[in-house]
Amino acid sequence: MSSHPWHPIAASHDLPFRHVFHGQLFGREFAVWRADDGYVNVWENRCLHRGVRLSIGVSDGRELKCQYHGWRYSNRTAGCTYIPAHPADAPARTITNRTFPAEERYGLVWSSLEEAAALPRVAGLDDANLLVLRGMPLNAPAALALAHLADYRFQPNNAIDSKEALVSIEAAEGFSIALRARSGSQETLAVFFVQPVDSSRSVIRGVLDRNAEGMVRNTILRHHNERLSALRDRVEREAAALPAAPPIEPVYESVAPELAEMPSLSASGRRAAITVQVARKWMTANDIAGFELRPIRGLLPTFQPGAHIDVHLPNGQIRQYSITNAPGETDSYTIGVKRERDSKGGSSCLHETVREGDLLAISEPRNNFPLRRDAVKTLFIAGGIGITPLIAMAQALSHMSLLSELHYFAQDETQLAFPERLATLGRALTSHLGLNPQATAAKLAELLVDYRPDMHAYLCGPAPMLEVARRIAAEKGWPDASVHFEYFKNTKAIDDSSSFEIALARSAVTLRVPAGSTILEVMRGNGIDMPSSCEQGACGTCVATVLEGEPDHQDVYLNDAEKRSGTKIMTCVSRACSARLVLDL
């Protein structure tokens, strides 16, 4: 054994599924929980909202929910996925709790307060055949517990009832000590790790090198529990006679965005911050390929249902694809790509050129199509490949047992993508196959007829289908705020013949936008950074607030009420009806 910064903070049996364990190390508190995929999360034990302990939160196996105001945090990343007080907004990626490394070995869960090398192996311990003792908490400092463990006496596993065994110290270093008990031909190695909870509290965690079954196992556990309890009493009596050590004050550091690497920029200025590998490629439906993208190193950023990523392709093009993952599926992103007959190189490149094992650059997830989780009922309507964002949303509500329906329009069963995910939705899924435009409109009118307050509808599909659905929803009394839609692309003809002036209020800069150039291009050409994604007025990433002037809306992202208000503009395609626009940039 060697001295290292890793310490056990729990036993593996302390982490049953759907349970949150309160761990502590050197005064630092942890919320420790095992997700349904087996991943062990070790987080700082506070909600970022009001500091309430997350160890009293609720784990649903994929996300951890704070009990106070219901903020939800994702498996692996600890990124916030939902804020009930702001149900229509996607939480910023910077709202991410502090995480700590976790290793599960020797029946214990280990963590460290600092960047550490790999957890070293302990000679004589085999993960496959160990008996983990019950943790023994002590009201005494770790150093005192270690001193007394040097005198700990116990019997070998197969000689519990023999006369007192000979116990020798095999190794002692840092916060651990290895003891070997011998009686005749029988011997057992016991390794004890002392977890320093704070300056005056610790936990003894013991591991024996051989497991046992049935009554023999219970006898061994009882043997060590009695002897460790006696040791605890001796240590605590001695600790009570010593001057009290000052408590360790935990340090809560501010949570900042990840600054480890500067993201690269494409020629258009769109960021490609993450390198992923195509771990799997398969045909999930006729002409629809599924891609599982795994990070080369580290963890992928938190996503919320409805989020998309920019994929930077080998041919230099950039395309947007929705993440189809269910909540808590955070070790990879899964996207679906339909081969377009009139492809300009995007879908054809992914279908024909990109293979398993290839590396791709992608952006961080963006969510301009966020899912509310406070509706009395949610209606999802997907047309063709428009299923991709909606299947993520439907899985999220299904996992939370919230009322929803997913209506999937496609030509036939061979075009129903991601059948394994659809199968998890049960009766919430209805497929509508082979309908012509008139029959589709009639079915949409049937689905949208029964609006009630606090219902929400989410639609994604071809532009003609969405235009019909938006018209029908308005006729049936659905307010704009309850109908959410995402277009594949902007099919409107863009008129860029006008010339106008933009004043950027925050930057104190006035610029001229000539005919043939976009607001976005002019700003970037003058060194003003502006996030963007599709750059065709469909995704909402480059939206800006209008303080003065009249926008000429040429996008498909804003709804009719937002366009009438004149307070927002999509800088990638929209222009000005007035001679001047003042933007809050």
C-alpha positions in Angstrom: 0.0 0.0 0.0 1.1 3.6 -0.5 0.0 7.0 0.6 -2.5 8.5 -1.8 -5.3 11.1 -1.8 -8.1 8.6 -2.3 -10.3 7.7 0.7 -13.4 5.5 1.1 -16.5 7.5 1.6 -19.1 4.7 1.6 -19.5 0.9 1.1 -20.9 -0.4 -2.1 -23.9 -1.8 -0.2 -24.6 1.8 1.0 -25.7 2.6 -2.5 -28.8 0.6 -3.5 -30.5 2.0 -6.6 -32.8 5.0 -6.0 -31.0 5.9 -2.7 -28.9 9.0 -2.0 -26.1 8.5 0.6 -24.6 11.3 2.7 -20.8 11.0 2.6 -18.2 13.2 4.2 -14.4 13.7 3.9 -12.3 16.3 5.8 -15.5 18.2 6.5 -16.6 18.2 2.9 -20.1 16.8 2.4 -21.1 14.7 -0.5 -24.4 13.5 -2.1 -23.5 10.0 -3.3 -25.9 8.0 -5.5 -25.8 5.1 -8.0 -27.7 5.7 -11.3 -29.7 3.0 -13.0 -26.8 2.5 -15.5 -24.5 1.7 -12.5 -22.6 5.0 -12.6 -21.6 6.2 -9.1 -22.1 10.0 -8.7 -20.2 11.9 -6.0 -21.4 15.5 -5.9 -21.0 18.5 -3.5 -23.9 18.1 -1.1 -25.8 21.3 -2.0 -28.4 22.4 -4.5 -27.1 25.4 -6.5 -30.3 27.3 -5.9 -30.6 27.6 -2.1 -27.9 25.3 -0.8 -30.2 22.6 0.4 -28.5 19.2 0.9 -29.0 17.0 -2.1 -28.5 14.0 0.1 -32.1 14.4 1.2 -33.1 14.7 -2.5 -34.9 12.1 -4.6 -33.1 9.9 -7.2 -35.2 8.6 -10.0 -32.3 6.5 -11.3 -31.4 9.0 -14.0 -31.7 12.4 -12.4 -31.4 13.7 -8.8 -34.2 16.1 -7.7 -33.7 18.6 -4.9 -36.6 18.4 -2.4 -36.9 22.1 -1.8 -37.7 23.7 -5.2 -37.5 20.7 -7.5 -34.3 21.5 -9.4 -33.2 18.4 -11.3 -29.6 17.4 -12.0 -28.4 14.8 -14.5 -26.5 11.6 -14.0 -22.7 11.9 -14.5 -22.5 15.6 -15.4 -24.5 17.1 -12.4 -25.8 19.6 -14.9 -29.2 21.2 -14.2 -31.8 19.8 -16.5 -35.0 21.4 -15.2 -36.1 24.4 -13.0 -39.8 24.2 -12.1 -40.0 28.0 -11.5 -38.9 28.5 -15.1 -40.6 25.6 -16.9 -40.4 27.2 -20.4 -36.6 27.8 -20.3 -33.7 25.4 -20.7 -31.2 25.9 -17.8 -27.9 27.4 -18.8 -25.0 24.9 -19.1 -23.1 26.7 -16.4 -25.7 25.6 -13.8 -23.6 22.5 -13.0 -22.9 21.2 -9.5 -19.3 20.3 -8.4 -18.4 16.7 -8.9 -15.7 14.6 -7.4 -13.9 11.5 -8.8 -15.4 8.1 -7.9 -13.9 4.6 -7.9 -15.6 1.5 -6.7 -13.2 -1.2 -5.5 -12.9 -3.7 -2.7 -16.6 -3.3 -1.9 -16.0 0.4 -1.1 -16.7 3.7 -2.9 -13.6 5.9 -3.0 -13.3 9.6 -3.7 -10.7 12.4 -3.5 -10.8 16.2 -2.9 -8.1 16.8 -5.5 -7.0 15.6 -8.9 -5.5 12.2 -8.3 -3.8 9.5 -10.1 -5.5 6.1 -10.4 -6.5 4.4 -7.2 -3.6 2.0 -6.4 -4.2 -1.7 -5.8 -3.8 -3.3 -2.4 -1.7 -6.5 -2.4 -3.6 -9.5 -1.2 -7.1 -8.2 -1.9 -9.1 -9.6 -4.8 -12.3 -7.8 -5.8 -14.0 -11.1 -6.6 -13.8 -12.6 -3.2 -14.0 -10.1 -0.3 -16.0 -9.7 2.8 -16.7 -6.0 3.6 -17.3 -5.2 7.2 -19.9 -2.8 8.5 -18.5 0.7 8.7 -17.8 1.7 12.3 -18.3 5.5 13.0 -16.2 7.0 15.8 -16.3 10.3 17.6 -12.5 10.5 17.4 -9.9 11.8 14.9 -8.6 9.4 12.2 -5.1 9.4 13.6 -6.2 8.1 17.0 -8.3 5.4 15.3 -5.3 4.3 13.3 -3.1 4.1 16.4 -5.6 1.8 18.1 -6.1 -0.4 15.0 -2.4 -1.4 15.3 -3.5 -3.3 18.5 -6.7 -4.8 17.0 -7.0 -8.6 17.5 -9.2 -10.9 15.6 -9.6 -14.5 14.5 -9.1 -16.0 11.0 -12.3 -16.6 9.1 -12.1 -20.4 9.4 -10.9 -20.4 13.0 -13.3 -18.0 14.7 -13.7 -20.3 17.8 -10.0 -21.2 18.2 -7.8 -19.8 20.8 -6.5 -16.2 20.4 -4.7 -15.9 17.0 -1.4 -14.2 16.4 -2.0 -10.9 14.6 0.9 -9.1 12.8 1.0 -5.8 10.9 1.6 -6.4 7.2 1.7 -2.8 6.2 0.7 0.6 7.6 0.7 3.8 5.6 -1.4 6.9 5.3 -4.9 6.2 6.5 -4.7 2.4 6.2 -3.3 -0.6 8.0 -3.2 -4.2 6.9 -3.3 -6.9 9.6 -2.9 -10.7 9.2 -4.3 -13.1 11.8 -2.8 -16.7 12.0 -4.1 -19.6 14.0 -2.6 -23.0 13.1 -2.9 -23.4 9.4 -5.6 -20.8 9.1 -5.0 -17.1 8.3 -6.9 -14.1 7.2 -5.8 -10.7 5.9 -7.8 -7.7 7.1 -7.2 -4.3 5.6 -8.7 -1.3 7.5 -9.1 2.1 5.9 -9.9 5.1 8.2 -12.1 7.7 6.6 -11.4 11.1 8.1 -14.9 12.6 8.3 -13.7 15.8 10.0 -11.3 16.8 12.7 -13.0 14.8 15.5 -14.9 12.1 13.6 -13.9 9.2 11.5 -15.2 5.9 10.1 -13.3 2.5 10.2 -14.0 0.5 7.0 -12.6 -3.0 7.0 -12.2 -5.6 4.2 -11.3 -9.3 4.7 -9.5 -11.2 1.9 -12.0 -14.1 1.9 -15.7 -14.1 1.8 -18.0 -16.7 3.4 -21.6 -17.9 3.1 -24.5 -18.4 5.4 -24.1 -18.8 9.1 -20.3 -18.7 8.8 -20.5 -15.3 7.2 -22.8 -14.0 9.9 -20.5 -15.4 12.6 -17.5 -13.6 11.1 -19.4 -10.3 10.8 -20.6 -10.6 14.4 -17.1 -11.3 15.6 -15.6 -8.2 14.0 -18.6 -6.0 15.0 -18.1 -6.9 18.6 -14.4 -6.3 18.6 -14.5 -3.1 16.6 -17.3 -1.8 18.9 -15.0 -2.5 21.8 -12.2 -0.7 20.0 -14.5 2.3 19.3 -15.4 2.6 23.0 -11.7 2.7 23.9 -10.9 5.2 21.2 -13.8 7.5 22.1 -12.9 7.5 25.8 -9.4 8.5 25.0 -10.6 11.2 22.5 -12.9 12.7 25.1 -9.9 13.3 27.4 -8.0 15.2 24.7 -8.4 18.9 23.9 -11.1 19.3 21.2 -9.7 19.9 17.8 -11.1 22.9 15.9 -13.7 21.8 13.3 -12.7 21.7 9.6 -14.7 24.4 7.8 -15.8 23.0 4.4 -15.0 25.3 1.5 -17.7 25.9 -1.1 -16.0 27.1 -4.2 -18.0 29.0 -6.8 -19.1 26.9 -9.8 -17.7 28.2 -13.0 -17.9 27.1 -16.6 -15.3 24.6 -17.8 -12.3 26.5 -19.0 -9.9 23.5 -19.5 -9.8 24.0 -23.3 -10.5 26.8 -25.7 -13.0 25.6 -28.3 -12.0 25.5 -31.9 -13.8 27.7 -34.4 -14.9 26.7 -37.9 -14.5 29.0 -40.8 -18.0 30.4 -40.2 -17.3 31.1 -36.5 -19.5 28.3 -35.2 -17.9 26.5 -32.3 -16.8 22.8 -32.4 -15.7 22.4 -28.8 -16.0 18.6 -28.4 -14.4 15.7 -30.2 -16.4 12.5 -30.3 -16.0 9.1 -31.8 -18.7 7.2 -33.7 -19.1 4.3 -31.3 -21.9 2.7 -33.3 -23.7 3.3 -36.6 -26.8 1.4 -37.6 -29.9 1.7 -39.7 -32.7 2.5 -37.3 -35.3 2.8 -40.0 -35.5 2.9 -43.8 -33.1 5.7 -44.9 -32.5 6.8 -41.3 -29.1 6.0 -39.7 -28.5 6.1 -36.0 -25.2 7.4 -34.6 -23.9 6.8 -31.1 -21.3 9.5 -30.3 -18.9 9.0 -27.4 -16.4 11.5 -26.0 -12.7 10.9 -26.5 -12.1 12.0 -23.0 -14.1 13.3 -20.0 -17.8 13.7 -19.9 -20.2 15.1 -22.4 -22.0 18.3 -21.4 -25.5 18.2 -19.9 -28.4 18.2 -22.3 -32.1 18.6 -21.9 -34.9 17.1 -23.9 -35.3 19.0 -27.2 -31.6 19.9 -27.4 -29.5 19.7 -30.6 -25.9 19.7 -31.5 -24.0 21.0 -34.5 -22.1 18.2 -36.2 -19.0 19.4 -38.2 -18.7 17.0 -41.1 -15.5 15.7 -42.9 -16.6 17.6 -46.0 -16.5 21.0 -44.1 -20.3 21.3 -43.8 -22.2 21.8 -40.5 -25.5 20.2 -39.8 -27.8 20.2 -36.8 -29.2 17.0 -35.2 -31.4 16.5 -32.1 -30.3 14.3 -29.2 -32.7 11.4 -28.8 -31.4 10.2 -25.4 -33.6 9.5 -22.5 -32.9 11.2 -19.1 -29.7 10.1 -17.4 -28.2 8.6 -20.6 -25.1 10.7 -20.4 -22.2 8.6 -21.5 -23.0 9.3 -25.2 -25.3 11.2 -27.5 -27.5 9.4 -30.0 -28.7 11.2 -33.1 -30.8 10.1 -36.1 -29.9 11.2 -39.7 -32.3 10.8 -42.6 -30.8 10.4 -46.1 -32.3 13.3 -48.0 -32.9 12.8 -51.8 -31.8 16.4 -52.5 -28.9 16.3 -50.0 -26.4 19.1 -50.4 -23.7 17.0 -48.8 -24.8 16.7 -45.1 -26.9 13.6 -44.8 -25.1 11.9 -47.7 -21.8 12.4 -46.0 -23.0 10.9 -42.8 -24.6 7.9 -44.5 -21.9 7.2 -47.1 -18.6 8.5 -45.6 -18.7 8.5 -41.8 -18.0 5.1 -40.3 -17.8 3.5 -36.9 -14.6 4.6 -35.2 -14.4 7.9 -37.0 -13.8 11.1 -35.1 -16.2 14.1 -35.4 -16.2 17.6 -33.9 -19.5 18.7 -32.4 -20.8 21.7 -30.6 -22.1 21.8 -27.0 -25.9 21.1 -26.9 -28.2 24.0 -27.4 -31.9 24.0 -26.5 -34.1 26.4 -28.2 -37.0 23.9 -28.0 -37.3 23.3 -24.3 -39.8 21.0 -22.7 -42.2 22.1 -20.0 -42.9 19.5 -17.3 -45.8 21.3 -15.6 -48.5 20.6 -18.2 -51.6 18.7 -17.2 -51.2 16.9 -20.5 -48.6 17.1 -23.3 -49.3 16.3 -26.9 -46.3 15.4 -29.1 -46.8 15.4 -32.9 -43.9 14.2 -35.1 -43.6 13.9 -38.8 -40.9 11.6 -40.2 -37.5 12.4 -38.9 -39.1 15.1 -36.7 -39.4 12.3 -34.1 -35.9 12.9 -32.9 -36.4 15.7 -30.4 -39.9 14.5 -29.5 -38.8 11.0 -28.6 -36.3 12.5 -26.1 -39.2 14.6 -24.6 -41.6 11.7 -24.5 -39.1 9.5 -22.7 -38.5 12.2 -20.1 -42.2 12.6 -19.3 -42.8 8.9 -19.4 -40.0 8.4 -16.8 -41.6 11.0 -14.6 -45.1 9.3 -15.0 -46.5 12.6 -16.5 -49.5 12.4 -18.9 -48.5 12.7 -22.5 -49.3 11.3 -26.0 -46.8 10.9 -28.9 -48.4 10.8 -32.4 -45.9 9.7 -35.0 -46.8 10.3 -38.7 -44.8 8.2 -41.3 -45.3 6.6 -44.6 -45.1 3.0 -43.3 -43.7 0.9 -40.4 -40.2 0.7 -42.0 -39.8 4.5 -41.5 -40.5 4.5 -37.7 -37.1 5.3 -36.3 -35.6 4.1 -33.0 -38.2 1.3 -32.4 -36.4 0.3 -29.2 -37.0 3.7 -27.7 -40.6 3.9 -28.9 -41.3 0.5 -27.3 -40.6 2.1 -23.8 -43.5 4.5 -24.3 -46.3 1.8 -24.3 -49.8 3.2 -24.8 -48.6 6.8 -25.0 -47.4 6.1 -28.6 -49.7 6.1 -31.6 -48.5 5.7 -35.2 -50.3 7.2 -38.1 -49.1 5.5 -41.3 -49.5 6.2 -45.0 -51.8 9.3 -44.7 -52.0 11.8 -47.6 -51.9 15.5 -46.9 -55.7 15.8 -46.6 -55.9 12.8 -44.2 -53.0 14.2 -42.2 -54.8 17.5 -41.8 -58.0 15.7 -40.7 -56.1 13.7 -38.1 -54.3 16.8 -36.8 -57.7 18.5 -36.4 -58.9 15.5 -34.5 -55.9 15.6 -32.2 -56.0 19.3 -31.5 -59.7 19.6 -30.9 -59.7 19.3 -27.2 -57.6 22.1 -25.8 -57.7 22.7 -22.0 -55.8 25.3 -20.0 -52.3 24.1 -19.0 -52.0 21.7 -22.0 -49.0 22.0 -24.3 -48.3 20.7 -27.8 -44.9 20.1 -29.3 -44.6 19.6 -33.1 -41.6 18.8 -35.3 -41.7 17.7 -38.9 -41.8 18.9 -42.5 -42.7 22.6 -43.0 -46.1 22.0 -44.8 -47.3 19.7 -42.0 -46.2 22.3 -39.3 -47.9 25.1 -41.1 -51.2 23.1 -41.3 -50.9 22.1 -37.6 -50.3 25.7 -36.5 -53.3 27.0 -38.4 -55.5 24.2 -37.0 -54.3 24.8 -33.5 -55.1 28.5 -33.8 -58.6 27.7 -35.1 -59.2 25.3 -32.2 -58.3 27.9 -29.6 -54.8 26.9 -28.7 -52.8 30.0 -27.6 -49.5 30.6 -29.2 -47.7 30.1 -25.8 -49.0 26.5 -25.7 -47.9 25.4 -29.2 -44.2 24.8 -29.6 -42.6 23.8 -32.9 -39.3 23.0 -34.5 -38.7 23.1 -38.2 -36.1 21.0 -40.1 -35.2 24.0 -42.1 -36.4 27.4 -43.3 -38.1 26.9 -46.7 -39.0 30.5 -47.1 -37.4 32.5 -49.9 -35.1 35.0 -48.2 -35.2 38.6 -49.5 -31.8 40.2 -48.7 -32.1 43.2 -51.0 -32.6 45.8 -48.3 -29.9 47.9 -46.6 -30.2 49.3 -43.1 -28.3 50.3 -40.0 -28.0 48.4 -36.7 -27.0 50.0 -33.4 -25.7 47.7 -30.8 -26.7 49.3 -27.5 -24.4 47.3 -25.1 -21.4 47.6 -27.4 -21.9 51.3 -28.4 -21.3 50.3 -32.0 -23.3 51.3 -35.1 -22.9 49.2 -38.3 -24.3 49.2 -41.8 -25.9 46.0 -43.1 -25.6 46.1 -46.9 -27.8 44.2 -49.3 -26.6 40.6 -49.6 -25.2 40.4 -46.1 -26.9 39.3 -42.9 -26.9 41.0 -39.5 -25.0 38.0 -38.1 -22.3 38.3 -40.8 -21.8 42.0 -40.3 -21.5 41.6 -36.5 -18.9 38.9 -36.9 -17.0 40.8 -39.5 -16.6 43.6 -36.9 -15.3 41.3 -34.2 -18.6 40.9 -32.3 -19.2 37.3 -31.3 -22.7 35.9 -31.7 -23.7 32.2 -31.2 -25.4 30.5 -34.1 -26.3 27.1 -35.3 -28.4 26.5 -38.4 -28.0 30.0 -39.8 -31.2 29.7 -41.7 -33.8 31.0 -39.2 -35.0 27.7 -37.9 -33.2 26.9 -34.7 -33.4 30.2 -32.6 -29.8 30.2 -31.5 -28.9 33.6 -32.9 -31.9 35.5 -31.5 -31.4 39.1 -30.4 -33.7 41.5 -28.5 -34.9 44.5 -30.5 -35.1 47.8 -28.5 -36.1 50.1 -31.3 -37.1 49.7 -35.0 -39.3 47.3 -37.0 -37.9 43.9 -37.9 -38.6 42.2 -41.2 -39.1 38.6 -40.0 -38.0 36.0 -42.5 -37.5 33.1 -40.0 -39.7 30.1 -39.1 -38.6 30.0 -35.4 -40.6 32.9 -33.8 -44.3 32.3 -33.4 -46.9 34.8 -34.7 -47.3 36.6 -31.3 -43.5 37.0 -31.0 -43.3 38.4 -34.5 -46.2 40.9 -33.9 -44.5 42.1 -30.7 -41.4 43.1 -32.7 -39.1 42.5 -29.7 -37.0 39.7 -31.2 -35.1 39.1 -34.4 -33.2 36.2 -35.9 -30.0 37.8 -36.9 -29.1 35.1 -39.5 -31.9 35.8 -41.9 -34.2 38.6 -40.8 -33.7 42.2 -41.7 -35.3 45.6 -41.0 -38.4 47.3 -42.4 -37.2 50.5 -40.7 -34.0 52.4 -41.6 -32.5 51.5 -38.2 -32.7 48.7 -35.6 -31.4 49.1 -32.1 -30.4 45.7 -30.7 -29.6 44.7 -27.0 -26.1 43.5 -27.9 
